[in-house]
Amino acid sequence: MITDITCEKKDMVFVNYEAPDGKKRHNRLWNGGNGQGTVKLYKGDELIDEVIAKHIGCEYGEYDPE
């Protein structure tokens, strides 16, 4: 399977997320539902199916486990 999805940052929302324990572990977190792209399914080298996907949830950011 090959998945190729893109999300345009201009359409995403900057989220200031705080975990239930009060810590802020996510930095520069962007979230949106504007992703689009394709999912290609292969069996060996043969392309079996290709799906065009839209309105995919996207999230970009940095996670600090401490």
Beta strands, then each sheet from edge to edge (+ up, - down):
strand 1: 2-6
strand 2: 13-15
strand 3: 26-43
strand 4: 46-63
sheet 1: 1+ 3- 2+
sheet 2: 1+ 3- 4+
end
